[in-house]
Amino acid sequence: MKKKPQPPQPRKQKSGGKQKKQYKVRNWKEYNQSLVDRGKVIFHITEEALEQWEETEKSGKRGRPKAYHDTAIETSISLQQLFQLPLRQAEGLLSVMLLKLGSSVSAPDYSTVSLRGKKLAISIRVRPIAQGPIHVVVDSTGAKVFGEGEWKVRQHGWSKHRRWKKLHLGIDEKTGDILVGDATGNDVADGEMLEPLLAQLPEGTTISQCSADGAYDHRSCYESLMKRGVPTITIAPRHDAKIWRHGNRKGDPHPRDKNLRRIREIGRAAWKAESGYHRRSLVETGMFRLKVSFGDRVSARTDENQKVQLLLRCKLLNRFTMLGMPESYGVAA
């Protein structure tokens, strides 16, 4: 006699382990539609872009005038990054889309896109920064330029020189928008880029808090934030950190020393929860979304084009964010 199949049993929780909190999305219908809209090419080729497609104003410089406006070049590279295509295939896709739209303009050829892309100025933000003080979370991630895939390296080790581009980001803790960004070589330390990132914020922007990991635990980073009048600086001190400004010195206590003394008082885990340091994970979530949407590799071979590709990915991700984001809430396990 055959035994009746038993229903699957819930997986047992390991003793002493914490059960992972479960979340549900409140606005699933709207968020699902926003995910669908990301793939609509018409969303990326707007009427405003077509109106500026061809260069009509003379630059006043000697030589042949430009046939295409920077908007056309940016649109071409955006489609290439969105669908992960070589430049020639991106040119073909854009040509077909312009034909379907009934437009009389033509797609720039791949050579023009490659040459003009080096000098393209990219503005990451697609909507104004929210009113009032903002909480900025800062971090960096890597994008592969050259080298074998992860499977080959895991199985056989690497045999070619692997090169990476480092992408530095500052994200609004409330909206999830990428506010500032820059791309450098992998030899540039994270702390060196905090001041250039802050300089990209519009004049008059008020920062209520800035959160970053231990890679930004440098005097120069604190000085840059204190110069901008940031009242709450949540940078995790290194585990071997020492007090910078002792109590017998004149002047107000240093923000880093305040954090370090509080960590010694209640512990590092409790300080992270108390100070809101865990909100820094939002920048890691943004980097994850960036790599899931566009991959972790850049196809360009020059530093200028690599930077343009990475910044355009940030701009595209901001446009995706503007379409809609999930509203999640915790549920009982």
MARTOR-405485 format. One line per field, with one value per residue (C-alpha): residue number from 1; x, y, z. Coordinates in Angstrom, 3 decimals, always signed. Example, Ala and Ser with C-alpha at 12.3 -4.5 7.8 and 13.67 -1.06 7.14 Angstrom:
<marbas>
i	(1_2) .
xx	(+12.300_+13.670) .
yy	(-4.500_-1.060) .
zz	(+7.800_+7.140) .
</marbas>
This chain:
<marbas>
i	(1_2_3_4_5_6_7_8_9_10_11_12_13_14_15_16_17_18_19_20_21_22_23_24_25_26_27_28_29_30_31_32_33_34_35_36_37_38_39_40_41_42_43_44_45_46_47_48_49_50_51_52_53_54_55_56_57_58_59_60_61_62_63_64_65_66_67_68_69_70_71_72_73_74_75_76_77_78_79_80_81_82_83_84_85_86_87_88_89_90_91_92_93_94_95_96_97_98_99_100_101_102_103_104_105_106_107_108_109_110_111_112_113_114_115_116_117_118_119_120_121_122_123_124_125_126_127_128_129_130_131_132_133_134_135_136_137_138_139_140_141_142_143_144_145_146_147_148_149_150_151_152_153_154_155_156_157_158_159_160_161_162_163_164_165_166_167_168_169_170_171_172_173_174_175_176_177_178_179_180_181_182_183_184_185_186_187_188_189_190_191_192_193_194_195_196_197_198_199_200_201_202_203_204_205_206_207_208_209_210_211_212_213_214_215_216_217_218_219_220_221_222_223_224_225_226_227_228_229_230_231_232_233_234_235_236_237_238_239_240_241_242_243_244_245_246_247_248_249_250_251_252_253_254_255_256_257_258_259_260_261_262_263_264_265_266_267_268_269_270_271_272_273_274_275_276_277_278_279_280_281_282_283_284_285_286_287_288_289_290_291_292_293_294_295_296_297_298_299_300_301_302_303_304_305_306_307_308_309_310_311_312_313_314_315_316_317_318_319_320_321_322_323_324_325_326_327_328_329_330_331_332_333) .
xx	(+0.000_+1.408_+1.983_+0.181_+2.516_+3.196_+2.901_+6.238_+7.316_+8.501_+12.250_+13.459_+15.117_+18.654_+18.984_+20.184_+19.615_+17.433_+14.427_+14.496_+11.768_+9.204_+7.868_+4.933_+4.395_+1.340_+1.129_+1.923_-0.380_+1.147_+4.706_+4.192_+3.050_+6.112_+8.342_+6.557_+6.904_+10.680_+10.935_+8.815_+11.198_+8.794_+9.472_+13.102_+12.471_+10.258_+8.833_+11.110_+14.122_+13.019_+12.552_+16.198_+17.530_+19.395_+21.855_+20.428_+22.511_+26.013_+28.731_+30.789_+33.850_+35.696_+35.010_+31.994_+28.957_+27.577_+24.770_+23.257_+22.412_+23.833_+20.299_+20.533_+23.883_+22.631_+19.476_+21.537_+23.891_+20.938_+19.270_+22.571_+22.946_+19.294_+19.299_+23.025_+23.790_+26.958_+26.993_+26.208_+23.144_+22.035_+22.216_+19.985_+17.471_+17.253_+16.823_+13.874_+12.268_+12.530_+10.977_+8.106_+7.517_+7.198_+10.034_+12.094_+15.314_+17.986_+19.943_+23.565_+26.025_+28.033_+31.292_+29.727_+28.195_+31.557_+33.451_+30.829_+30.145_+33.577_+32.658_+29.031_+28.007_+25.563_+23.139_+22.063_+19.041_+15.746_+13.600_+14.308_+15.702_+12.994_+12.300_+13.831_+16.919_+17.966_+19.796_+22.553_+24.052_+27.357_+29.254_+31.031_+30.889_+32.927_+32.156_+34.313_+36.179_+38.372_+38.828_+37.254_+33.810_+33.231_+32.601_+35.952_+37.773_+36.030_+36.896_+40.366_+41.569_+42.250_+44.794_+44.278_+44.724_+41.349_+40.468_+37.641_+36.004_+34.818_+31.435_+30.892_+27.277_+25.295_+21.629_+18.695_+17.625_+13.966_+13.281_+16.013_+17.123_+20.798_+21.678_+25.370_+27.781_+31.243_+33.447_+37.166_+39.833_+39.933_+43.036_+41.054_+40.012_+36.381_+37.211_+38.914_+35.636_+33.345_+34.196_+33.767_+30.416_+29.149_+30.211_+27.730_+24.739_+22.862_+23.670_+21.417_+20.878_+20.611_+21.966_+20.605_+22.620_+25.311_+25.943_+28.911_+30.961_+34.456_+36.134_+35.158_+36.617_+39.139_+39.694_+39.155_+35.671_+34.625_+36.043_+34.084_+30.820_+31.450_+32.198_+28.729_+27.164_+25.946_+24.668_+24.657_+27.623_+27.143_+30.448_+31.388_+34.748_+37.279_+37.544_+40.981_+39.867_+41.294_+39.915_+40.996_+40.096_+40.265_+38.088_+40.861_+41.143_+39.306_+36.421_+33.399_+33.834_+34.591_+31.596_+33.721_+34.682_+31.006_+30.264_+33.267_+32.399_+28.804_+30.003_+32.171_+29.180_+26.421_+28.253_+28.637_+25.430_+23.297_+24.944_+24.135_+20.486_+20.308_+22.039_+20.210_+23.423_+21.528_+19.816_+23.166_+22.033_+19.826_+22.862_+23.833_+20.283_+20.607_+23.864_+22.237_+19.368_+21.898_+23.777_+20.647_+19.256_+22.419_+24.987_+28.310_+30.466_+31.093_+31.738_+33.588_+37.374_+38.222_+37.936_+35.713_+33.194_+33.209_+32.323_+29.493_+28.065_+28.055_+26.518_+23.825_+22.925_+22.426_+20.187_+18.154_+17.744_+16.461_+13.900_+12.851_+12.495_+10.316_+7.953_+7.186_+8.750_+7.410_+5.769_+6.678_+5.609_+6.679_+4.506_+4.549_+6.501) .
yy	(+0.000_+3.324_+5.971_+9.261_+12.143_+14.348_+18.142_+19.975_+20.786_+24.279_+24.601_+24.494_+27.635_+27.133_+27.435_+30.862_+32.365_+35.390_+34.884_+37.149_+39.752_+39.378_+42.251_+42.728_+45.370_+47.548_+49.104_+46.025_+46.923_+50.375_+49.117_+46.250_+48.738_+50.908_+47.876_+47.298_+50.959_+50.803_+48.783_+51.126_+52.759_+55.675_+56.534_+57.243_+59.020_+61.949_+64.712_+67.194_+65.119_+64.966_+68.742_+69.202_+66.312_+68.277_+71.051_+74.296_+76.976_+77.744_+77.421_+80.291_+78.075_+77.139_+73.831_+71.808_+72.383_+69.481_+67.563_+66.297_+67.930_+66.427_+65.158_+62.792_+61.437_+60.960_+59.175_+56.805_+55.878_+55.558_+52.974_+51.166_+50.932_+50.090_+47.092_+46.246_+46.520_+47.254_+50.730_+49.483_+47.550_+50.537_+52.638_+50.130_+50.025_+53.796_+54.050_+51.646_+53.437_+56.845_+55.346_+53.837_+57.165_+58.838_+61.245_+62.789_+62.869_+60.204_+58.245_+59.290_+56.683_+54.646_+56.483_+59.869_+58.530_+57.157_+60.380_+62.791_+60.668_+61.453_+65.115_+64.574_+66.348_+64.163_+65.533_+62.608_+64.187_+64.038_+65.816_+68.552_+67.628_+67.347_+70.460_+70.711_+69.109_+65.803_+62.742_+61.754_+58.253_+57.780_+54.723_+53.331_+50.210_+48.699_+48.105_+45.660_+47.004_+44.075_+40.507_+37.071_+36.274_+35.262_+31.576_+31.170_+32.910_+30.768_+27.540_+28.225_+31.516_+34.666_+34.692_+38.208_+41.557_+42.568_+46.256_+47.996_+51.405_+52.772_+54.501_+56.885_+57.694_+59.860_+58.854_+60.646_+58.503_+59.509_+59.194_+56.775_+59.164_+59.251_+62.879_+62.939_+60.587_+60.313_+57.613_+57.145_+54.492_+51.770_+53.370_+56.344_+56.001_+56.521_+59.301_+61.361_+61.690_+62.973_+66.646_+66.449_+64.687_+67.320_+70.038_+68.621_+69.446_+72.607_+75.752_+76.134_+72.401_+71.680_+68.379_+67.246_+64.028_+62.223_+58.500_+56.508_+53.463_+53.309_+54.054_+57.711_+57.862_+60.578_+64.103_+65.532_+63.983_+65.417_+68.817_+68.842_+68.020_+70.435_+73.191_+72.653_+72.800_+69.186_+68.701_+64.877_+62.978_+59.208_+57.752_+54.490_+54.914_+52.192_+49.517_+50.787_+54.447_+56.892_+60.168_+63.116_+66.019_+65.302_+67.038_+69.308_+71.083_+74.277_+74.193_+71.966_+68.192_+66.702_+64.837_+61.737_+61.758_+62.000_+58.889_+57.044_+57.829_+56.743_+53.464_+52.810_+53.531_+51.428_+49.275_+49.531_+47.651_+49.803_+52.982_+52.010_+51.503_+54.695_+56.962_+55.707_+54.325_+51.343_+53.705_+53.579_+50.229_+52.185_+53.138_+49.458_+48.673_+51.361_+49.849_+46.411_+47.794_+49.477_+46.237_+44.129_+46.596_+47.262_+44.623_+45.013_+45.609_+48.641_+48.094_+51.326_+51.281_+54.908_+56.486_+59.284_+56.941_+54.611_+57.528_+58.616_+55.088_+54.762_+58.192_+57.549_+54.334_+56.421_+58.823_+55.951_+54.437_+57.802_+57.794_+54.296_+55.518_+58.395_+55.919_+54.214_+52.476_+49.688_+50.652_+47.750_+46.990_+44.373_+41.363_+38.892_+35.704) .
zz	(+0.000_-1.105_+1.478_+1.055_+0.173_+3.144_+2.858_+2.954_+6.469_+7.356_+7.579_+11.149_+12.468_+13.706_+17.433_+18.488_+15.032_+14.381_+12.153_+9.117_+9.083_+6.310_+4.201_+1.852_-0.812_-0.213_-3.708_-5.783_-8.702_-9.201_-8.656_-11.092_-13.753_-13.127_-13.757_-17.069_-18.048_-17.641_-20.839_-22.947_-25.390_-25.893_-22.247_-23.179_-26.515_-25.583_-27.748_-26.005_-26.988_-30.633_-30.710_-29.635_-31.729_-34.386_-33.672_-35.018_-33.296_-34.520_-31.944_-33.342_-33.648_-36.801_-38.486_-39.473_-37.199_-35.152_-36.798_-33.521_-30.230_-27.026_-26.311_-29.306_-28.156_-24.594_-25.808_-27.950_-25.102_-22.695_-24.959_-25.328_-21.532_-20.952_-23.304_-22.962_-26.679_-28.665_-30.194_-33.696_-32.522_-30.447_-33.619_-35.419_-32.559_-32.397_-36.187_-36.122_-33.154_-34.843_-37.970_-35.971_-34.268_-37.668_-36.948_-39.743_-37.693_-38.054_-35.486_-34.913_-36.159_-33.661_-34.410_-33.666_-30.450_-29.302_-30.027_-28.722_-25.666_-24.218_-23.666_-22.677_-19.461_-17.513_-14.932_-12.740_-11.066_-12.969_-10.367_-7.807_-4.425_-1.773_+0.261_+3.702_+5.234_+3.694_+4.981_+2.541_+2.596_+0.776_-0.478_-3.534_-5.689_-8.511_-12.187_-14.109_-17.144_-18.113_-16.885_-16.807_-15.464_-11.867_-12.749_-14.488_-11.642_-9.022_-10.848_-12.230_-10.799_-12.775_-15.589_-16.955_-15.288_-13.891_-14.010_-12.205_-12.273_-8.957_-8.809_-5.872_-4.981_-2.603_-2.150_-0.546_+2.401_+2.057_-1.685_-2.777_-5.549_-6.492_-5.762_-6.696_-8.387_-9.867_-11.372_-10.734_-10.971_-8.333_-6.816_-5.460_-1.805_-0.834_+1.607_-1.096_-3.025_-0.276_-0.822_-4.663_-4.169_-1.745_-4.198_-6.748_-4.549_-5.562_-3.624_-0.611_-0.069_+3.656_+4.942_+8.298_+8.465_+6.497_+6.988_+5.688_+6.599_+8.082_+4.743_+5.304_+8.833_+7.978_+9.221_+5.748_+5.546_+8.900_+7.972_+4.700_+6.506_+9.372_+6.869_+5.379_+8.849_+8.949_+12.526_+12.568_+11.128_+11.323_+10.148_+11.807_+13.609_+13.036_+15.727_+16.787_+16.797_+19.352_+20.680_+18.527_+20.821_+24.544_+27.124_+28.443_+25.082_+24.192_+21.764_+21.249_+21.240_+17.850_+16.254_+15.802_+19.476_+20.426_+18.368_+19.755_+23.379_+22.811_+21.267_+24.303_+26.520_+24.913_+22.337_+18.583_+17.660_+19.951_+18.627_+15.047_+15.939_+17.991_+15.452_+12.352_+10.890_+9.460_+6.992_+5.195_+3.802_+1.380_-0.674_-0.873_-2.004_-4.673_-5.896_-6.002_-8.105_-10.371_-11.049_-11.428_-13.989_-15.999_-15.051_-13.266_-16.349_-18.570_-22.272_-23.123_-23.352_-22.513_-19.073_-20.369_-21.999_-18.988_-16.719_-19.034_-19.135_-15.343_-14.753_-17.360_-15.519_-12.401_-14.321_-15.765_-12.305_-11.058_-13.876_-12.821_-9.232_-10.414_-12.124_-8.838_-5.853_-3.634_-0.361_+1.898_+5.462_+7.954_+8.717_+11.562_+10.873) .
</marbas>
